[in-house]
Amino acid sequence: MPEINKELERFVVDFCHDNKVRNVDLTELSAETSLDLDLNLFDLSIDLFVSDFITRFKLDHSEFNWSTYGYPSPNAAFIVFRSFNYKLPWVKRMCRRAYQPKITLGVFQDAMVTGMLR
């Protein structure tokens, strides 16, 4: 599992704490951590995460487009499996089979390096 930048890790932990994001494991953050599956961010929360990230790290986001990452596209199987306890390994495996996350912390780490969120 590729590690993430310490600044990004601190940002994620602070964001989850400040916005009262519950039932997430912040001890095992990696570049493959997805915003929706692993961090339990959806709709407005994920928009808030992106806008706070852009503001905090002063990034160019002129080329950013949600459709690049497959949003919005609801997946019924994902919603059903997500209703179970996501901390269980079999639930994680089934969610990842039913739904392949497209936006991960690796995207944000790359944006920190390049200075542009695409």
RABEL-V934833 format. One record per backbone hydrogen bond with DSSP energy under -0.5 kcal/mol. NH is the residue of the N-H (numbers start at 1). CO is the residue of the C=O. Records with the same first field share a line. If there is no record, write none. Layout:
NH->CO / CO
//
This chain:
9->5
10->6
11->7
12->8
13->9
14->10
15->11
16->12
17->13
18->14
19->15
20->17
21->16
22->20
26->24
28->25
29->26
31->2
33->30
35->103
38->34
39->34
41->35
45->42
46->42
47->43
48->44
49->45
50->46
51->47
52->48
53->49
54->50
55->51
56->52
57->53
58->54
59->54
60->115
64->61
68->65
69->66
70->67
71->66
79->75
80->76
81->77
82->78
83->79 / 80
84->81
86->84
88->85
92->88
93->89
94->90
95->91
96->92
97->93
98->94
99->95
101->99
104->102
105->33
106->31
107->104
108->104
109->105
110->106
111->107
112->108
113->109
114->110
115->111
117->60
118->116
//
